[in-house]
Amino acid sequence: MPEMYFDVRWPDGLTQRCYSPSTIVEDYFVPGGEYELAEFVERSRTALGIAGERVREKFGFHCTGASGQLAQIERTAAAYGDVTDAKVTVESLTGADGSPR
């Protein structure tokens, strides 16, 4: 499966590199895209859920990398739950080899 990464900037400027076992995240995020916090979390749930399912279909087991990444995103997002108009920016999408998407 073609792995990829999406780098995000949280409302306070902290950055995080996120993992996906599938390029499906390209259907949900664009480099430079800014998303309301709740929308970012929901898009992450959908994209990483599909990615995990694709791994299950191909290999017979759900991808713990996808579910673990989603759990990390949800934990981080919870810290900004009280921030008014909190936004998350997807700074970049890159392939596993580091090439920009």
Steps between C-alpha positions, in 0.01 A plus 500: 500500500631847424561664837501873539531774756308819562657776704258711700523822696274517804330822619792595727760455226622156608566270206448127477586242237211260447511160331260331261546152353316618188492797265128541582590804711557686172123480450436670834783753543688741278840654573444842650138419581362648820223310680282572799615275785189279498509471121867399507430230757201369302698496173780318681256242637358437156831490312685288755199271538499436126877457502479242778224317317707490181781335694252249646366418154847449360675330792219360713555722806423858594792742498597593855705787357185664364298448818793611716546814294132581528512456878795738517316759286192472721707542820681803361179657368333459840759738647367776272132434565456827692687714245261731315516459121777240527641407159743233382715552191623210292843631406604220268427155363802282425560150378689249711811591299462867599378616160235772510149409387 
